[in-house]
Amino acid sequence: MSFDAERLSHAYITDDTYTDDLAKAVVCSAHGGSRGSSRPCMSCTHCDKASRRIHPDIIEISKQDNKLIISVDQIRALKQDIYIVPNDASHKVYIIKDADSMNTNAQNALLQMLEEPPAHAVFILCTDNPAALLPTVRSRCVILKSHSPNDTVDDPEDAEALSEVVSIFMEALSGNNVKVNSVKMMECMFKLDKLDRFAFKAFLAMTRVAIIKSLRENTNSGMTDLNKLLVKTETVLSKAEDMLDLNVSPGHISGFICASVV
């Protein structure tokens, strides 16, 4: 996966799907900051070192000595390191493996760094369960979620029905004057109310994929307002996935989506 060189954030939450490519993207030196450039290039010295896991500016923090948690002392040690300038690259990357294993004290210690990080520091919180992190931590990170094979629907008729709901939702986002089509959105919400948790999860995954595809297609079209709406909606759907993980009912979540987007 590639990342926009101009839009790299200072903190991410993701799973193992994107961790390595994201770390490479941060230290990559190709096309340094030029407009429209993407990383990682997979050919520069930094990408090579990152691929061989010998880059001095990519630091991993994980559970030690078979312990069940990442301790607050480990995060405090990280804090002492982040103000030291990078060795080779323009940035330093801190990958926190099993980030959901940080206890509250450790997360609060990390939060202080996420609020005012040095310009050269980028954090990657690696976890399959973002909902286990404090809301204050999640709010300061960009959440990248992969489209899991487990989010697909095997039955062809069910898959076709879900695709129809996704299409209605996407139509609602591309109304006249880049305003949400309220009628289409309500039609979509009515259909979502009839889905079980598994189908609803699949809908969220499929819709986020559709939005990301639209954003890529619109990159050079000058459709700035529409892209802003798509980005906002993708963020809403990400929060909806977190709510589903916390056992909030699909009915309540569909209402949240509608209220947040319309």
C-alpha positions as CSV (number, residue, x, y, z in Angstrom):
1,M,0.0,0.0,0.0
2,S,1.2,3.5,-0.8
3,F,0.6,6.7,1.2
4,D,0.4,10.4,0.2
5,A,3.8,11.9,1.1
6,E,2.1,15.3,2.0
7,R,-0.5,13.8,4.3
8,L,1.3,11.5,6.6
9,S,0.0,12.0,10.1
10,H,1.9,11.9,13.4
11,A,0.0,8.9,14.8
12,Y,-1.8,5.9,13.4
13,I,-3.8,3.0,14.7
14,T,-3.7,0.0,12.4
15,D,-3.2,-3.8,12.3
16,D,-0.4,-5.8,10.8
17,T,-1.8,-5.4,7.3
18,Y,-0.4,-1.8,7.0
19,T,2.3,-1.5,9.7
20,D,5.4,-2.3,7.7
21,D,4.4,-0.3,4.6
22,L,3.4,2.6,6.8
23,A,6.8,2.6,8.6
24,K,8.6,2.5,5.3
25,A,6.5,5.4,4.0
26,V,7.5,7.6,7.0
27,V,11.3,7.0,6.5
28,C,11.2,6.9,2.7
29,S,13.3,9.6,1.1
30,A,12.0,9.3,-2.5
31,H,10.2,12.3,-4.0
32,G,10.7,14.2,-0.8
33,G,7.6,16.1,-0.3
34,S,6.8,16.8,-3.9
35,R,3.2,17.3,-4.8
36,G,1.3,14.2,-5.6
37,S,4.2,11.9,-4.5
38,S,3.5,8.6,-2.8
39,R,5.6,6.4,-0.4
40,P,7.1,3.9,0.1
41,C,9.1,3.9,-3.1
42,M,10.7,0.5,-2.2
43,S,13.9,1.5,-3.9
44,C,15.6,4.1,-1.7
45,T,18.1,3.2,1.0
46,H,15.6,3.8,3.8
47,C,13.0,1.5,2.3
48,D,15.7,-1.2,1.9
49,K,16.8,-0.9,5.5
50,A,13.2,-0.9,6.7
51,S,12.5,-4.1,4.6
52,R,15.5,-5.8,6.2
53,R,14.4,-4.5,9.6
54,I,17.7,-2.8,10.3
55,H,16.6,0.9,10.0
56,P,17.8,2.8,13.1
57,D,14.9,5.2,13.1
58,I,12.2,2.5,13.3
59,I,11.7,1.4,16.9
60,E,9.4,-1.3,18.1
61,I,7.9,-1.4,21.6
62,S,6.3,-4.7,22.7
63,K,5.4,-6.8,25.7
64,Q,8.6,-7.9,27.5
65,D,9.5,-11.2,29.3
66,N,6.2,-12.9,28.6
67,K,4.3,-10.2,30.4
68,L,0.6,-9.6,29.5
69,I,0.9,-5.8,29.3
70,I,3.0,-3.0,27.9
71,S,4.0,-1.2,31.1
72,V,4.0,2.5,31.8
73,D,7.7,2.3,32.3
74,Q,8.2,1.2,28.7
75,I,6.2,4.2,27.5
76,R,8.1,6.6,29.8
77,A,11.4,5.2,28.3
78,L,9.9,5.9,24.8
79,K,9.3,9.5,26.0
80,Q,13.0,9.9,26.8
81,D,13.9,8.8,23.3
82,I,11.5,10.8,21.1
83,Y,13.3,14.1,21.6
84,I,16.5,12.6,20.2
85,V,16.8,13.6,16.6
86,P,16.6,10.8,13.9
87,N,19.8,9.0,12.9
88,D,19.3,8.6,9.2
89,A,15.8,9.6,8.1
90,S,13.9,12.8,8.5
91,H,11.5,11.1,11.0
92,K,11.6,8.4,13.7
93,V,8.9,5.8,13.8
94,Y,7.6,4.2,17.0
95,I,5.7,1.0,16.4
96,I,3.8,-0.1,19.5
97,K,2.9,-3.8,19.0
98,D,-0.2,-5.1,20.7
99,A,-1.1,-1.5,21.6
100,D,-4.4,-2.7,23.2
101,S,-2.2,-4.4,25.9
102,M,-1.2,-1.0,27.3
103,N,-3.0,-0.4,30.7
104,T,-4.6,2.9,31.4
105,N,-1.5,4.5,33.0
106,A,0.6,3.5,29.9
107,Q,-2.0,4.9,27.5
108,N,-2.2,8.2,29.5
109,A,1.5,8.5,29.4
110,L,1.4,8.0,25.6
111,L,-1.4,10.5,25.3
112,Q,0.9,13.2,26.6
113,M,3.2,12.5,23.6
114,L,0.4,12.3,21.1
115,E,-0.9,15.7,22.2
116,E,2.4,17.5,21.6
117,P,4.8,15.3,19.7
118,P,8.1,16.6,18.3
119,A,7.9,17.2,14.5
120,H,10.1,14.2,13.7
121,A,8.1,11.6,15.7
122,V,5.5,9.3,14.2
123,F,3.6,6.7,16.2
124,I,2.0,3.5,14.9
125,L,-0.2,1.7,17.3
126,C,-0.6,-1.8,16.1
127,T,-3.8,-3.6,17.3
128,D,-6.7,-5.7,16.0
129,N,-8.9,-4.1,18.6
130,P,-8.8,-0.3,18.5
131,A,-11.9,-0.1,20.8
132,A,-9.7,-1.3,23.6
133,L,-7.7,2.0,23.4
134,L,-8.9,5.1,25.3
135,P,-11.2,7.4,23.3
136,T,-8.7,10.2,23.9
137,V,-5.9,8.2,22.3
138,R,-8.0,7.1,19.3
139,S,-9.1,10.7,18.7
140,R,-5.5,11.7,18.1
141,C,-4.7,9.0,15.6
142,V,-5.7,8.2,12.1
143,I,-7.3,4.7,12.1
144,L,-6.4,2.5,9.1
145,K,-8.5,-0.7,8.9
146,S,-8.0,-3.4,6.4
147,H,-10.8,-5.1,4.5
148,S,-10.8,-8.5,6.2
149,P,-12.0,-11.6,4.3
150,N,-14.1,-12.3,7.4
151,D,-16.1,-9.2,6.5
152,T,-17.4,-10.7,3.3
153,V,-20.7,-12.4,2.7
154,D,-20.6,-15.8,1.0
155,D,-24.2,-16.2,0.0
156,P,-24.6,-14.6,-3.5
157,E,-28.1,-13.3,-2.8
158,D,-27.0,-11.7,0.5
159,A,-24.0,-10.3,-1.2
160,E,-26.1,-8.8,-4.0
161,A,-28.6,-7.3,-1.4
162,L,-25.7,-5.7,0.5
163,S,-24.2,-4.4,-2.7
164,E,-27.5,-2.7,-3.4
165,V,-27.5,-1.0,0.0
166,V,-23.9,0.2,-0.5
167,S,-24.9,1.6,-3.9
168,I,-27.8,3.5,-2.4
169,F,-25.6,4.8,0.3
170,M,-23.0,6.0,-2.2
171,E,-25.8,7.6,-4.3
172,A,-26.9,9.5,-1.2
173,L,-23.4,11.0,-0.9
174,S,-23.3,12.3,-4.4
175,G,-26.4,14.3,-4.5
176,N,-26.9,17.7,-6.2
177,N,-24.5,20.5,-5.0
178,V,-22.5,17.9,-3.1
179,K,-25.2,17.7,-0.4
180,V,-26.3,14.4,1.0
181,N,-29.5,13.1,-0.6
182,S,-31.7,12.7,2.5
183,V,-34.3,10.6,0.7
184,K,-31.7,8.1,-0.5
185,M,-30.0,8.1,3.0
186,M,-33.3,7.3,4.7
187,E,-34.0,4.5,2.2
188,C,-30.5,3.1,3.1
189,M,-31.1,3.4,6.8
190,F,-34.4,1.6,6.5
191,K,-32.6,-1.3,4.8
192,L,-29.8,-1.3,7.4
193,D,-32.3,-1.6,10.2
194,K,-33.1,-5.1,8.9
195,L,-29.5,-6.4,8.9
196,D,-28.0,-8.6,11.6
197,R,-24.6,-7.8,13.2
198,F,-22.6,-9.8,10.7
199,A,-24.3,-8.3,7.6
200,F,-24.0,-4.8,9.1
201,K,-20.3,-5.3,9.7
202,A,-19.9,-6.4,6.0
203,F,-21.9,-3.3,4.9
204,L,-19.5,-1.0,6.8
205,A,-16.4,-2.8,5.3
206,M,-17.8,-2.7,1.8
207,T,-18.9,0.9,2.0
208,R,-15.5,2.0,3.3
209,V,-13.8,0.2,0.4
210,A,-16.2,2.0,-2.1
211,I,-15.5,5.4,-0.5
212,I,-11.7,4.9,-0.7
213,K,-12.1,3.8,-4.4
214,S,-14.1,7.0,-5.1
215,L,-11.5,9.1,-3.4
216,R,-8.8,7.6,-5.6
217,E,-10.9,8.2,-8.7
218,N,-11.6,11.8,-7.7
219,T,-8.0,12.7,-6.8
220,N,-7.3,14.6,-10.1
221,S,-10.9,15.7,-10.9
222,G,-11.0,18.8,-8.8
223,M,-14.1,17.5,-6.8
224,T,-12.8,18.9,-3.6
225,D,-16.1,19.4,-1.8
226,L,-17.2,15.8,-2.6
227,N,-13.9,14.4,-1.4
228,K,-14.3,16.3,1.9
229,L,-17.7,14.7,2.3
230,L,-16.3,11.3,1.5
231,V,-13.5,11.7,4.0
232,K,-15.9,12.8,6.7
233,T,-18.2,9.8,5.9
234,E,-15.3,7.4,6.0
235,T,-14.4,8.7,9.5
236,V,-18.0,8.2,10.6
237,L,-18.0,4.6,9.3
238,S,-14.8,3.9,11.1
239,K,-16.4,5.1,14.4
240,A,-19.4,3.0,13.5
241,E,-17.2,-0.1,13.3
242,D,-15.8,0.7,16.7
243,M,-19.3,1.0,18.1
244,L,-20.2,-2.4,16.6
245,D,-17.2,-3.9,18.3
246,L,-18.5,-2.5,21.6
247,N,-21.8,-4.3,21.1
248,V,-23.9,-1.2,20.2
249,S,-26.9,-2.4,18.2
250,P,-27.0,-1.9,14.4
251,G,-30.2,0.1,14.8
252,H,-28.5,2.7,17.0
253,I,-25.4,2.7,14.8
254,S,-27.4,3.3,11.6
255,G,-29.1,6.3,13.3
256,F,-25.6,7.6,14.3
257,I,-24.4,7.3,10.7
258,C,-27.5,9.1,9.4
259,A,-27.3,11.9,12.0
260,S,-23.5,12.4,11.4
261,V,-23.6,12.5,7.6
262,V,-26.8,14.3,6.7
